[in-house]
Amino acid sequence: MTLYGVGLGPGQSDLVTVRGKRVLERADVVYSPGRLSRSVATEHVPEERIGDLDFPMTRDEEKLRCAWKEAAAAIAPTAREGDVAFVTLGDPNVYSTFGHLRRTMAAFHDDVDLEVVPGVSAVTAFATALDVEIPAGSGLALREAAGGHSPTGPDRMVLFKVTDAPATHEGLVDADYDVVYGRRLFMEQGETLVTDDPADVAERDYYTLAYAERDDPTADLATAAFEPTDSPTATDGGRRSNDDAAIEPAESEACGDEPPETIR
Ligand SMILES: C[S@@+](CC[C@H](N)C(=O)[O-])C[C@H]1O[C@@H](n2cnc3c(N)ncnc32)[C@H](O)[C@@H]1O
């Protein structure tokens, strides 16, 4: 039978995918690695089908390897007999504990079939929560900013693990970025907070991310001409050169998002 890695999304129970919900409903056991993922899972699965796993709060690699070996040894026999799920917040393959389980299963229990059900990741959910557009053709980097770190380089970055927002902010502003912070986005527990003031998120909360951007990626788009502006450069209707206008529909079609003829 199968071990499913199921992404639960950012935290609100109705952001679990239909496929994820179906897997949870029919799984014999649903293993959760933490309190938050457990609370989302229990919206879809009765408590008695939730299996808890013990993970030590440590950076000691030997202790962590032991904990994952024990977890895999507990899961493997149930996954041979029936279908089981291991849930993670967001997507199981993005910055997730599921990677440890997948590697450990492959090393010690490679007869167990494994399937992943993707989840709504904070990497994409942030755009809606922060009302940010990442237009087609943009680059977007995912970085970590733990301990006040300020990674710089790409023009657009999502920063995870923003644990010291004021310190991170200082480095980013020095490097000419505009920054918006999001805390507990689409989460059932606690208030969602979106702010551009690092003081609002100065108190440490693991579920905090930032979006940093320098120069406006939407400024060159054809439809930017629809935005109210005093700028004289927009009075030409916002059209690009003929070459660019020809490229844009082709790129959009490649993304399955064909624009109507009138707004090319
Ligand atoms: C280890 S990563 C887990 C990412 C997860 N697997 C996903 O795909 O979204 C944890 C980091 O993601 C960010 N994050 C995850 N969920 C979040 C949420 N609901 N609101 C704000 N930040 C979130 C935070 O920066 C947090 O420190």
The ligand as an SDF file (V2000), in Angstrom:
LIG
                    3D

 27 29  0  0  0  0  0  0  0  0999 V2000
   10.1120   25.3350    7.1190 C   0  0  0  0  0  0  0  0  0  0  0  0
    9.2330   26.4940    6.1450 S   0  0  0  0  0  0  0  0  0  0  0  0
    7.8560   25.5140    5.6780 C   0  0  0  0  0  0  0  0  0  0  0  0
    7.3090   25.8710    4.3350 C   0  0  0  0  0  0  0  0  0  0  0  0
    6.1230   25.0340    3.9390 C   0  0  0  0  0  0  0  0  0  0  0  0
    6.4860   23.6630    3.6650 N   0  0  0  0  0  0  0  0  0  0  0  0
    5.4100   25.6250    2.7250 C   0  0  0  0  0  0  0  0  0  0  0  0
    5.4750   25.0400    1.6420 O   0  0  0  0  0  0  0  0  0  0  0  0
    4.8080   26.6960    2.8790 O   0  0  0  0  0  0  0  0  0  0  0  0
    8.5850   27.5350    7.3780 C   0  0  0  0  0  0  0  0  0  0  0  0
    8.6400   28.9980    6.9840 C   0  0  0  0  0  0  0  0  0  0  0  0
    7.6700   29.2490    5.9820 O   0  0  0  0  0  0  0  0  0  0  0  0
    7.0390   30.4940    6.2180 C   0  0  0  0  0  0  0  0  0  0  0  0
    5.5980   30.2240    6.3940 N   0  0  0  0  0  0  0  0  0  0  0  0
    5.0140   29.0280    6.2980 C   0  0  0  0  0  0  0  0  0  0  0  0
    3.6750   29.1570    6.4740 N   0  0  0  0  0  0  0  0  0  0  0  0
    3.4450   30.4670    6.7150 C   0  0  0  0  0  0  0  0  0  0  0  0
    2.2650   31.2290    6.9670 C   0  0  0  0  0  0  0  0  0  0  0  0
    1.0620   30.6490    7.0130 N   0  0  0  0  0  0  0  0  0  0  0  0
    2.3990   32.5620    7.1570 N   0  0  0  0  0  0  0  0  0  0  0  0
    3.6060   33.1580    7.0980 C   0  0  0  0  0  0  0  0  0  0  0  0
    4.7480   32.4820    6.8750 N   0  0  0  0  0  0  0  0  0  0  0  0
    4.6630   31.1630    6.6650 C   0  0  0  0  0  0  0  0  0  0  0  0
    7.6720   31.1140    7.4560 C   0  0  0  0  0  0  0  0  0  0  0  0
    8.6760   32.0120    7.0300 O   0  0  0  0  0  0  0  0  0  0  0  0
    8.2780   29.9080    8.1360 C   0  0  0  0  0  0  0  0  0  0  0  0
    9.4080   30.2770    8.8970 O   0  0  0  0  0  0  0  0  0  0  0  0
  1  2  1  0
  2  3  1  0
  2 10  1  0
  3  4  1  0
  4  5  1  0
  5  6  1  0
  5  7  1  0
  7  8  2  0
  7  9  1  0
 10 11  1  0
 11 12  1  0
 11 26  1  0
 12 13  1  0
 13 14  1  0
 13 24  1  0
 14 15  1  0
 14 23  1  0
 15 16  2  0
 16 17  1  0
 17 18  1  0
 17 23  2  0
 18 19  1  0
 18 20  2  0
 20 21  1  0
 21 22  2  0
 22 23  1  0
 24 25  1  0
 24 26  1  0
 26 27  1  0
M  CHG  2   2   1   9  -1
M  END
$$$$
